[in-house]
């Protein structure tokens, strides 16, 4: 950043990432020009909320005169547009921090998400602007130059003027300004002069900002309703106003999937209006750790205290949006006191219980709605299994699984699985993998298919971390099919098994050829139609769990653990190899190549084959040998 200190007007250069951001907004989101007003009003509302909080929690040193409100003035002839608030205002340093630099990771997150949508050919989502906190810059869609005049709430503070054309630089200079707050003014481009019409401004306010809790005035006429919906009885709430309120507080264009109205009086008293979004918010898809920063709005006696209060809900429920309002906290409560407050702990406990009960009711009474909810947020819910042991049983009952007996996209609960277990089955079996198709094709399922035993299919990456920790359900252990105890006598293989001598011989052949590539070679009890398969040892990590750990590890060269190779002694290939071994052909290159090919075929099915080129080359050699005259 460079500055000119010889003049009261100082010029600053935007950093490279700011230039990139402005270019993206102006040239990629031009089909949604009206959101500039939504974002300016949202910023003004935040400034008013901060001013009110400071006034309530501080005794002196603040400018307190005047009402807290937002005023919009337009001139349809000239296209001039002014929006002014009487909020907290900004100092010179705050102007530079808030308007001139990438002060938040949200800016970079916004650019990353927008580029991802462009790359995938999706329709660009203007809602990204609000979600990533870069809304002020949307004003450059409708104007070529913006002037911001502001003065801080602090008594005796200096006024400042910020001006920019949104190109490469901006200027800051001191100005005389009597009123606290911020005034943003600009002239609309010719093609956007519709926003200089009062009726058009009113439409946008009603659409996006009707529930801002401060007056929004066009001239002297107030436009918004300022209704605190959460304070009204549920019977008085209309679906359309609830949906509009959700869109306002959540910065969402879509209606919520559902909402919960809560009114509690007792040891603690509070009211809440909580929402399930119709789909996972973009920031949860593109920002790691986004849940840590989310939470419903916390009000005390109808005064906004925290915009995103993380202490109201456990992390696995923070996809829920909404408002919580209590009279049992002080207005000047600090962030630290909120965290330590027994009132907050009790509210969190009650809200968590009510939300989980609500999800269960939706599951029972509106299964299709629950399917939509679970597809969007099931992965996040599962986090609670290893973090919220108080509500662990409730969370387990909310889990849904595809199985070997369900159609794709159809789910069962652990209770349903348990109730329809096969006769004599004492364990709940699961199989983890990257996709349903990959899992269904796996040789390790053959025994279970033959015996008509249902197996849970776990394709969600988080499953391998949380499902094994359940251990048992309804006194029935959960067990990976890799480690299940198999009764060989209950399934007839597709052919006659080798005798004891042949089995020992072929196993020794595999051990000799594969050497230290495997932990052991054993006769399989689970294979029916495949020649070999790989399994983890009894005390080893599940294969899919190991893959996920390797992906997450900073050590990219983390070696894979050695697996046990199971051979199907009834399979023709294994019987043929046993015959070759019996007549002294163990060193035959074709025999040894066949053993290696079987082993690497098992690796291929597991997704662990390192050299496809070697595999294909060996396959070609075997085909050549088989077709040789």
C-alpha positions as semicolon CSV with decimal commas, in nm:
position;residue;x (nm);y (nm);z (nm)
1;X;0,000;0,000;0,000
2;X;0,132;0,344;-0,088
3;X;0,018;0,681;0,044
4;X;0,080;1,048;-0,025
5;X;0,135;1,231;0,306
6;X;0,186;1,582;0,162
7;X;-0,190;1,637;0,116
8;X;-0,489;1,592;0,348
9;X;-0,630;1,372;0,072
10;X;-0,439;1,045;0,087
11;X;-0,449;0,790;-0,192
12;X;-0,414;0,416;-0,134
13;X;-0,365;0,129;-0,374
14;X;-0,590;-0,175;-0,349
15;X;-0,407;-0,500;-0,294
16;X;-0,412;-0,755;-0,575
17;X;-0,676;-0,976;-0,415
18;X;-0,910;-0,676;-0,371
19;X;-0,880;-0,590;-0,738
20;X;-0,962;-0,950;-0,823
21;X;-1,264;-0,945;-0,590
22;X;-1,405;-0,625;-0,740
23;X;-1,359;-0,756;-1,092
24;X;-1,544;-1,078;-1,004
25;X;-1,838;-0,895;-0,849
26;X;-1,883;-0,643;-1,128
27;X;-1,841;-0,889;-1,415
28;X;-1,984;-1,212;-1,273
29;X;-2,290;-1,106;-1,069
30;X;-2,430;-0,834;-1,292
31;X;-2,758;-1,028;-1,336
32;X;-2,849;-0,962;-0,968
33;X;-2,808;-0,585;-0,930
34;X;-3,074;-0,540;-0,659
35;X;-2,864;-0,719;-0,398
36;X;-2,647;-0,408;-0,360
37;X;-2,932;-0,251;-0,163
38;X;-2,986;-0,559;0,052
39;X;-2,617;-0,559;0,142
40;X;-2,597;-0,185;0,217
41;X;-2,903;-0,211;0,443
42;X;-2,758;-0,518;0,615
43;X;-2,433;-0,332;0,687
44;X;-2,626;-0,030;0,814
45;X;-2,835;-0,253;1,041
46;X;-2,518;-0,410;1,184
47;X;-2,377;-0,062;1,250
48;X;-2,695;0,038;1,433
49;X;-2,689;-0,280;1,640
50;X;-2,331;-0,214;1,747
51;X;-2,419;0,146;1,836
52;X;-2,714;0,041;2,049
53;X;-2,506;-0,221;2,227
54;X;-2,231;0,032;2,304
55;X;-2,484;0,283;2,435
56;X;-2,641;0,024;2,666
57;X;-2,312;-0,114;2,796
58;X;-2,106;0,209;2,828
59;X;-2,179;0,506;3,052
60;X;-1,985;0,790;2,892
61;X;-1,771;0,909;2,602
62;X;-2,032;0,829;2,336
63;X;-2,244;1,037;2,100
64;X;-2,601;0,948;2,198
65;X;-2,815;1,206;2,019
66;X;-3,063;1,111;1,748
67;X;-3,271;0,803;1,670
68;X;-3,126;0,475;1,546
69;X;-3,249;0,447;1,187
70;X;-3,163;0,407;0,819
71;X;-3,263;0,674;0,569
72;X;-3,259;0,639;0,190
73;X;-3,284;0,938;-0,042
74;X;-3,304;0,912;-0,423
75;X;-3,340;1,151;-0,716
76;X;-3,482;0,983;-1,026
77;X;-3,378;1,269;-1,255
78;X;-3,007;1,273;-1,166
79;X;-2,985;0,910;-1,052
80;X;-2,832;1,015;-0,721
81;X;-2,862;0,758;-0,440
82;X;-2,789;0,814;-0,070
83;X;-2,819;0,568;0,220
84;X;-2,740;0,694;0,569
85;X;-2,741;0,532;0,912
86;X;-2,695;0,670;1,262
87;X;-2,490;0,372;1,371
88;X;-2,146;0,318;1,519
89;X;-1,953;0,484;1,233
90;X;-1,585;0,430;1,150
91;X;-1,249;0,578;1,231
92;X;-0,980;0,625;0,965
93;X;-0,816;0,293;1,055
94;X;-1,152;0,115;1,042
95;X;-1,221;0,262;0,697
96;X;-0,894;0,120;0,568
97;X;-0,952;-0,214;0,739
98;X;-1,317;-0,255;0,638
99;X;-1,322;-0,106;0,289
100;X;-0,968;-0,107;0,158
101;X;-0,812;-0,444;0,239
102;X;-0,899;-0,810;0,259
103;X;-0,970;-0,790;0,627
104;X;-1,151;-1,122;0,645
105;X;-1,089;-1,470;0,511
106;X;-1,446;-1,446;0,380
107;X;-1,328;-1,242;0,082
108;X;-1,095;-1,515;-0,036
109;X;-1,361;-1,776;0,044
110;X;-1,610;-1,589;-0,172
111;X;-1,370;-1,581;-0,467
112;X;-1,293;-1,950;-0,430
113;X;-1,663;-2,044;-0,419
114;X;-1,748;-1,823;-0,717
115;X;-1,468;-1,968;-0,926
116;X;-1,584;-2,318;-0,836
117;X;-1,934;-2,240;-0,962
118;X;-1,791;-2,095;-1,284
119;X;-1,572;-2,402;-1,334
120;X;-1,866;-2,639;-1,288
121;X;-2,085;-2,436;-1,525
122;X;-2,345;-2,363;-1,255
123;X;-2,569;-2,057;-1,248
124;X;-2,383;-1,798;-1,042
125;X;-2,530;-1,754;-0,697
126;X;-2,555;-1,391;-0,591
127;X;-2,627;-1,510;-0,238
128;X;-2,256;-1,585;-0,203
129;X;-2,194;-1,215;-0,149
130;X;-2,390;-1,208;0,176
131;X;-2,266;-1,542;0,299
132;X;-1,899;-1,446;0,270
133;X;-1,928;-1,094;0,411
134;X;-1,815;-0,892;0,109
135;X;-2,149;-0,724;0,042
136;X;-2,039;-0,359;0,041
137;X;-1,849;-0,406;-0,284
138;X;-2,167;-0,511;-0,469
139;X;-2,242;-0,138;-0,499
140;X;-1,987;-0,121;-0,780
141;X;-2,228;-0,318;-0,996
142;X;-2,458;-0,018;-1,019
143;X;-2,221;0,281;-1,002
144;X;-1,882;0,396;-1,120
145;X;-1,783;0,579;-0,802
146;X;-1,878;0,560;-0,434
147;X;-1,832;0,817;-0,159
148;X;-1,850;0,715;0,207
149;X;-1,865;0,979;0,480
150;X;-1,850;0,856;0,837
151;X;-1,789;0,957;1,197
152;X;-1,737;0,724;1,491
153;X;-1,973;0,698;1,787
154;X;-1,695;0,821;2,016
155;X;-1,756;1,179;2,136
156;X;-1,533;1,436;1,965
157;X;-1,422;1,198;1,692
158;X;-1,307;1,317;1,348
159;X;-1,520;1,271;1,037
160;X;-1,371;1,096;0,731
161;X;-1,449;1,070;0,361
162;X;-1,359;0,757;0,162
163;X;-1,393;0,763;-0,216
164;X;-1,326;0,501;-0,484
165;X;-1,414;0,409;-0,840
166;X;-1,354;0,040;-0,762
167;X;-1,057;0,025;-0,996
168;X;-0,706;0,036;-0,857
169;X;-0,718;0,281;-0,567
170;X;-0,921;0,478;-0,313
171;X;-0,875;0,806;-0,125
172;X;-0,933;0,908;0,236
173;X;-0,954;1,263;0,371
174;X;-1,077;1,431;0,692
175;X;-1,414;1,610;0,670
176;X;-1,641;1,809;0,896
177;X;-1,933;1,585;0,996
178;X;-2,163;1,657;1,289
179;X;-2,370;1,340;1,300
180;X;-2,236;0,999;1,400
181;X;-2,284;0,710;1,160
182;X;-2,219;0,653;0,791
183;X;-2,347;0,812;0,469
184;X;-2,292;0,630;0,138
185;X;-2,363;0,823;-0,180
186;X;-2,321;0,759;-0,551
187;X;-2,477;0,819;-0,893
188;X;-2,641;0,517;-1,054
189;X;-2,529;0,401;-1,397
190;X;-2,783;0,474;-1,668
191;X;-2,892;0,109;-1,698
192;X;-2,962;0,091;-1,323
193;X;-3,163;0,411;-1,278
194;X;-3,467;0,202;-1,182
195;X;-3,313;0,206;-0,831
196;X;-3,365;0,584;-0,819
197;X;-3,742;0,518;-0,819
198;X;-3,895;0,506;-0,471
199;X;-4,139;0,227;-0,561
200;X;-3,849;0,005;-0,676
201;X;-3,653;0,072;-0,354
202;X;-3,963;-0,017;-0,153
203;X;-3,997;-0,347;-0,344
204;X;-3,641;-0,446;-0,262
205;X;-3,677;-0,349;0,107
206;X;-3,998;-0,553;0,140
207;X;-3,833;-0,848;-0,033
208;X;-3,504;-0,864;0,157
209;X;-3,506;-0,629;0,457
210;X;-3,859;-0,613;0,592
211;X;-3,752;-0,755;0,931
212;X;-3,459;-0,524;0,999
213;X;-3,522;-0,416;1,357
214;X;-3,455;-0,047;1,291
215;X;-3,669;0,189;1,084
216;X;-3,580;0,200;0,714
217;X;-3,717;0,522;0,574
218;X;-3,748;0,660;0,223
219;X;-3,750;1,026;0,308
220;X;-3,977;1,045;0,613
221;X;-4,180;0,734;0,528
222;X;-4,096;0,409;0,712
223;X;-4,105;0,101;0,484
224;X;-4,017;-0,206;0,694
225;X;-4,237;-0,380;0,952
226;X;-3,972;-0,431;1,229
227;X;-4,175;-0,724;1,369
228;X;-4,006;-0,951;1,624
229;X;-4,173;-1,271;1,501
230;X;-4,020;-1,488;1,772
231;X;-4,212;-1,294;2,037
232;X;-4,548;-1,381;1,881
233;X;-4,740;-1,705;1,949
234;X;-4,685;-1,976;1,689
235;X;-5,057;-1,974;1,602
236;X;-5,025;-1,615;1,479
237;X;-4,731;-1,679;1,244
238;X;-4,800;-1,693;0,872
239;X;-4,579;-1,917;0,653
240;X;-4,496;-1,637;0,408
241;X;-4,373;-1,396;0,678
242;X;-4,175;-1,671;0,853
243;X;-4,008;-1,760;0,522
244;X;-3,923;-1,397;0,452
245;X;-3,782;-1,355;0,802
246;X;-3,560;-1,660;0,750
247;X;-3,430;-1,525;0,419
248;X;-3,345;-1,200;0,592
249;X;-3,151;-1,338;0,889
250;X;-2,985;-1,625;0,697
251;X;-2,893;-1,432;0,382
252;X;-3,068;-1,702;0,180
253;X;-3,276;-1,677;-0,137
254;X;-3,467;-2,000;-0,074
255;X;-3,742;-2,080;0,176
256;X;-3,631;-2,284;0,478
257;X;-3,703;-2,655;0,484
258;X;-3,889;-2,609;0,814
259;X;-3,891;-2,402;1,133
260;X;-3,929;-2,457;1,507
261;X;-4,096;-2,206;1,741
262;X;-3,979;-2,239;2,103
263;X;-4,121;-2,068;2,412
264;X;-3,977;-2,175;2,749
265;X;-4,060;-2,044;3,095
266;X;-3,910;-2,192;3,409
267;X;-3,557;-2,215;3,546
268;X;-3,465;-2,010;3,240
269;X;-3,703;-1,824;3,014
270;X;-3,648;-1,761;2,647
271;X;-3,815;-1,760;2,308
272;X;-3,661;-1,887;1,986
273;X;-3,738;-1,920;1,618
274;X;-3,507;-2,174;1,456
275;X;-3,477;-2,284;1,093
276;X;-3,342;-2,575;0,890
277;X;-3,207;-2,444;0,557
278;X;-3,335;-2,623;0,247
279;X;-2,977;-2,713;0,156
280;X;-2,634;-2,693;0,312
281;X;-2,508;-2,331;0,306
282;X;-2,228;-2,269;0,056
283;X;-1,980;-2,173;0,326
284;X;-2,007;-2,521;0,482
285;X;-1,905;-2,670;0,147
286;X;-1,610;-2,440;0,079
287;X;-1,486;-2,332;0,423
288;X;-1,325;-2,583;0,652
289;X;-1,415;-2,509;1,013
290;X;-1,713;-2,292;0,914
291;X;-1,930;-2,458;1,181
292;X;-1,701;-2,320;1,452
293;X;-1,804;-1,965;1,360
294;X;-2,178;-2,019;1,318
295;X;-2,472;-1,999;1,554
296;X;-2,816;-1,839;1,598
297;X;-2,851;-1,471;1,684
298;X;-2,860;-1,401;2,058
299;X;-3,094;-1,128;2,182
300;X;-3,136;-1,006;2,538
301;X;-3,468;-0,827;2,596
302;X;-3,503;-0,781;2,216
303;X;-3,155;-0,626;2,188
304;X;-2,911;-0,805;1,957
305;X;-2,607;-0,908;2,163
306;X;-2,428;-1,150;1,928
307;X;-2,498;-1,198;1,559
308;X;-2,364;-1,554;1,552
309;X;-2,359;-1,698;1,903
310;X;-2,160;-2,021;1,904
311;X;-2,256;-2,096;2,265
312;X;-2,625;-2,155;2,196
313;X;-2,583;-2,488;2,014
314;X;-2,327;-2,768;1,994
315;X;-2,110;-2,760;1,683
316;X;-2,298;-3,039;1,505
317;X;-2,623;-2,834;1,517
318;X;-2,482;-2,499;1,405
319;X;-2,622;-2,536;1,055
320;X;-2,948;-2,427;1,223
321;X;-3,025;-2,057;1,173
322;X;-3,250;-1,840;1,384
323;X;-3,301;-1,616;1,682
324;X;-3,290;-1,681;2,058
325;X;-3,416;-1,409;2,293
326;X;-3,388;-1,425;2,674
327;X;-3,442;-1,186;2,963
328;X;-3,217;-1,387;3,195
329;X;-2,889;-1,227;3,084
330;X;-2,754;-0,877;3,136
331;X;-2,749;-0,640;2,837
332;X;-2,382;-0,565;2,892
333;X;-2,280;-0,931;2,901
334;X;-1,939;-0,995;2,748
335;X;-1,835;-1,277;2,518
336;X;-1,644;-1,439;2,805
337;X;-1,942;-1,415;3,042
338;X;-2,170;-1,566;2,778
339;X;-1,941;-1,867;2,752
340;X;-1,930;-1,917;3,129
341;X;-2,295;-1,838;3,202
342;X;-2,506;-2,117;3,359
343;X;-2,807;-1,954;3,188
344;X;-2,646;-2,009;2,847
345;X;-2,556;-2,366;2,937
346;X;-2,919;-2,437;3,029
347;X;-3,053;-2,271;2,712
348;X;-2,808;-2,476;2,504
349;X;-2,919;-2,797;2,676
350;X;-3,288;-2,724;2,618
351;X;-3,243;-2,616;2,255
352;X;-3,033;-2,923;2,174
353;X;-3,296;-3,155;2,320
354;X;-3,582;-2,978;2,143
355;X;-3,403;-2,978;1,806
356;X;-3,322;-3,349;1,822
357;X;-3,680;-3,425;1,925
358;X;-3,803;-3,209;1,636
359;X;-3,582;-3,395;1,386
360;X;-3,723;-3,725;1,515
361;X;-4,080;-3,597;1,473
362;X;-4,007;-3,493;1,114
363;X;-3,857;-3,837;1,047
364;X;-4,172;-4,012;1,170
365;X;-4,437;-3,776;1,031
366;X;-4,272;-3,636;0,714
367;X;-4,023;-3,896;0,589
368;X;-3,962;-3,727;0,252
369;X;-3,880;-3,397;0,423
370;X;-3,648;-3,583;0,660
371;X;-3,475;-3,748;0,363
372;X;-3,402;-3,402;0,220
373;X;-3,279;-3,286;0,560
374;X;-3,059;-3,592;0,612
375;X;-2,905;-3,571;0,266
376;X;-2,805;-3,211;0,339
377;X;-2,700;-3,232;0,703
378;X;-2,661;-3,600;0,797
379;X;-2,284;-3,580;0,773
380;X;-2,275;-3,285;1,014
381;X;-2,514;-3,454;1,259
382;X;-2,282;-3,755;1,282
383;X;-2,012;-3,533;1,435
384;X;-2,222;-3,532;1,751
385;X;-2,181;-3,908;1,803
386;X;-1,824;-3,854;1,922
387;X;-1,878;-3,519;2,094
388;X;-2,223;-3,518;2,261
389;X;-2,247;-3,829;2,474
390;X;-2,553;-3,698;2,660
391;X;-2,761;-3,712;2,342
392;X;-2,576;-4,001;2,178
393;X;-2,876;-4,240;2,181
394;X;-3,101;-3,978;2,021
395;X;-2,842;-3,918;1,749
396;X;-2,804;-4,291;1,683
397;X;-3,179;-4,317;1,629
398;X;-3,157;-4,039;1,368
399;X;-2,892;-4,222;1,162
400;X;-2,996;-4,355;0,823
401;X;-2,819;-4,612;0,605
402;X;-2,840;-4,760;0,261
403;X;-2,800;-5,139;0,272
404;X;-2,753;-5,433;0,039
405;X;-3,133;-5,475;0,048
406;X;-3,240;-5,114;-0,016
407;X;-3,264;-4,934;-0,346
408;X;-3,019;-4,653;-0,406
409;X;-3,131;-4,346;-0,212
410;X;-3,351;-4,552;0,023
411;X;-3,257;-4,567;0,391
412;X;-3,313;-4,777;0,702
413;X;-3,255;-4,705;1,070
414;X;-3,054;-4,930;1,299
415;X;-3,382;-5,021;1,465
416;X;-3,533;-5,134;1,134
417;X;-3,220;-5,332;1,050
418;X;-3,219;-5,497;1,393
419;X;-3,586;-5,595;1,369
420;X;-3,541;-5,771;1,033
421;X;-3,210;-5,949;1,099
422;X;-3,176;-6,300;0,959
423;X;-3,252;-6,597;1,184
424;X;-2,948;-6,679;1,394
425;X;-2,777;-6,347;1,312
426;X;-2,631;-6,190;1,625
427;X;-2,427;-5,901;1,480
428;X;-2,498;-5,591;1,273
429;X;-2,269;-5,591;0,971
430;X;-2,140;-5,294;0,779
431;X;-1,918;-5,242;0,476
432;X;-1,744;-4,912;0,402
433;X;-1,625;-4,785;0,066
434;X;-1,615;-4,491;-0,171
435;X;-1,944;-4,565;-0,350
436;X;-2,242;-4,797;-0,344
437;X;-2,144;-4,960;-0,675
438;X;-1,788;-5,024;-0,555
439;X;-1,910;-5,179;-0,230
440;X;-2,171;-5,404;-0,393
441;X;-1,907;-5,544;-0,631
442;X;-1,665;-5,632;-0,351
443;X;-1,581;-6,002;-0,298
444;X;-1,611;-5,966;0,080
445;X;-1,989;-5,938;0,040
446;X;-2,027;-6,280;-0,129
447;X;-2,081;-6,477;0,191
448;X;-2,347;-6,231;0,313
449;X;-2,528;-6,228;-0,021
450;X;-2,530;-6,608;-0,029
451;X;-2,681;-6,625;0,320
452;X;-2,921;-6,336;0,249
453;X;-2,773;-6,129;0,534
454;X;-2,830;-5,755;0,511
455;X;-2,521;-5,532;0,530
456;X;-2,510;-5,157;0,597
457;X;-2,332;-4,967;0,318
458;X;-2,122;-4,676;0,448
459;X;-2,010;-4,437;0,172
460;X;-2,006;-4,112;0,370
461;X;-1,637;-4,041;0,451
462;X;-1,724;-3,949;0,810
463;X;-1,885;-4,290;0,868
464;X;-1,553;-4,467;0,916
465;X;-1,475;-4,237;1,209
466;X;-1,808;-4,248;1,389
467;X;-1,994;-4,573;1,313
468;X;-1,732;-4,810;1,463
469;X;-1,754;-4,606;1,785
470;X;-2,117;-4,710;1,832
471;X;-1,993;-5,064;1,921
472;X;-2,340;-5,207;1,963
473;X;-2,709;-5,135;1,913
474;X;-2,990;-5,318;2,094
475;X;-2,718;-5,544;2,248
476;X;-2,602;-5,646;1,901
477;X;-2,238;-5,565;1,815
478;X;-2,163;-5,361;1,501
479;X;-1,893;-5,529;1,299
480;X;-1,715;-5,464;0,972
481;X;-1,757;-5,752;0,727
482;X;-1,377;-5,756;0,700
483;X;-1,358;-5,872;1,061
484;X;-1,676;-6,075;1,096
485;X;-1,645;-6,431;1,220
486;X;-1,763;-6,650;0,931
487;X;-1,907;-7,000;0,965
488;X;-1,775;-7,186;0,658
489;X;-2,021;-7,470;0,702
490;X;-2,322;-7,249;0,636
491;X;-2,232;-7,166;0,274
492;X;-2,150;-7,406;-0,005
493;X;-1,879;-7,274;-0,240
494;X;-1,916;-7,287;-0,616
495;X;-1,706;-7,603;-0,649
496;X;-1,523;-7,855;-0,430
497;X;-1,267;-7,723;-0,186
498;X;-0,908;-7,843;-0,192
499;X;-0,801;-8,107;0,056
500;X;-0,570;-8,026;0,343
501;X;-0,253;-8,102;0,147
502;X;-0,356;-7,897;-0,156
503;X;-0,459;-7,604;0,067
504;X;-0,125;-7,602;0,249
505;X;0,058;-7,620;-0,084
506;X;-0,123;-7,335;-0,257
507;X;-0,098;-7,114;0,053
508;X;0,278;-7,173;0,065
509;X;0,298;-7,081;-0,306
510;X;0,123;-6,747;-0,243
511;X;0,343;-6,674;0,058
512;X;0,658;-6,751;-0,140
513;X;0,564;-6,527;-0,434
514;X;0,418;-6,235;-0,235
515;X;0,670;-6,237;0,049
516;X;0,644;-5,933;0,276
517;X;0,375;-5,767;0,065
518;X;0,111;-5,936;0,282
519;X;0,071;-6,008;0,652
520;X;-0,055;-6,363;0,595
521;X;-0,231;-6,596;0,351
522;X;-0,527;-6,802;0,477
523;X;-0,809;-7,013;0,340
524;X;-1,119;-6,794;0,297
525;X;-1,449;-6,861;0,468
526;X;-1,627;-6,566;0,308
527;X;-1,560;-6,610;-0,066
528;X;-1,812;-6,786;-0,285
529;X;-1,731;-6,699;-0,648
530;X;-1,411;-6,489;-0,634
531;X;-1,062;-6,643;-0,612
532;X;-0,904;-6,405;-0,356
533;X;-0,976;-6,105;-0,136
534;X;-0,788;-5,880;0,107
535;X;-0,900;-5,824;0,465
536;X;-0,764;-5,640;0,767
537;X;-0,641;-5,829;1,066
538;X;-0,860;-5,863;1,374
539;X;-0,685;-5,577;1,554
540;X;-0,596;-5,370;1,244
541;X;-0,771;-5,063;1,109
542;X;-1,064;-5,108;0,872
543;X;-0,945;-5,057;0,511
544;X;-1,161;-4,750;0,445
545;X;-1,064;-4,595;0,779
546;X;-0,698;-4,641;0,691
547;X;-0,751;-4,468;0,354
548;X;-0,917;-4,171;0,519
549;X;-0,637;-4,142;0,775
550;X;-0,381;-4,148;0,495
551;X;-0,569;-3,875;0,305
552;X;-0,579;-3,658;0,617
553;X;-0,217;-3,725;0,712
554;X;0,044;-3,459;0,641
555;X;0,280;-3,746;0,565
556;X;0,184;-3,826;0,206
557;X;0,422;-4,126;0,207
558;X;0,254;-4,293;0,504
559;X;0,289;-4,668;0,426
560;X;-0,023;-4,881;0,399
561;X;-0,060;-5,157;0,655
562;X;-0,017;-5,511;0,531
563;X;-0,338;-5,703;0,471
564;X;-0,432;-6,069;0,500
565;X;-0,492;-6,239;0,165
566;X;-0,777;-6,491;0,173
567;X;-0,788;-6,755;-0,102
568;X;-1,098;-6,945;-0,213
569;X;-0,978;-7,307;-0,232
570;X;-1,289;-7,405;-0,428
571;X;-1,220;-7,161;-0,712
572;X;-1,087;-7,315;-1,039
573;X;-0,791;-7,074;-1,057
574;X;-0,677;-7,160;-0,704
575;X;-0,725;-7,534;-0,771
576;X;-0,521;-7,501;-1,092
577;X;-0,241;-7,322;-0,908
578;X;-0,248;-7,591;-0,638
579;X;-0,205;-7,853;-0,913
580;X;0,092;-7,666;-1,061
581;X;0,251;-7,649;-0,717
582;X;0,193;-8,020;-0,659
583;X;0,388;-8,116;-0,973
584;X;0,683;-7,889;-0,898
585;X;0,598;-7,591;-1,122
586;X;0,607;-7,328;-0,843
587;X;0,893;-7,148;-1,016
588;X;0,719;-7,135;-1,355
589;X;0,706;-6,763;-1,460
590;X;0,341;-6,792;-1,566
591;X;0,243;-6,945;-1,230
592;X;0,421;-6,675;-1,035
593;X;0,276;-6,404;-1,259
594;X;-0,074;-6,548;-1,202
595;X;-0,028;-6,532;-0,824
596;X;0,091;-6,170;-0,842
597;X;-0,196;-6,081;-1,075
598;X;-0,454;-6,221;-0,833
599;X;-0,299;-6,025;-0,548
600;X;-0,293;-5,699;-0,746
601;X;-0,650;-5,759;-0,868
602;X;-0,752;-5,760;-0,501
603;X;-0,555;-5,437;-0,451
604;X;-0,732;-5,286;-0,752
605;X;-1,073;-5,360;-0,601
606;X;-0,959;-5,197;-0,276
607;X;-0,838;-4,888;-0,463
608;X;-0,482;-4,949;-0,343
609;X;-0,309;-5,058;-0,663
610;X;-0,001;-4,837;-0,702
611;X;0,114;-4,927;-1,056
612;X;-0,162;-4,983;-1,309
613;X;0,100;-4,995;-1,586
614;X;0,276;-5,297;-1,431
615;X;-0,060;-5,464;-1,374
616;X;-0,166;-5,423;-1,737
617;X;0,176;-5,533;-1,866
618;X;0,159;-5,854;-1,661
619;X;-0,197;-5,916;-1,775
620;X;-0,081;-5,892;-2,137
621;X;0,195;-6,146;-2,067
622;X;-0,058;-6,389;-1,918
623;X;-0,295;-6,347;-2,213
624;X;-0,005;-6,408;-2,450
625;X;0,090;-6,727;-2,264
626;X;-0,271;-6,846;-2,262
627;X;-0,310;-6,792;-2,640
628;X;0,029;-6,927;-2,741
629;X;-0,001;-7,214;-2,995
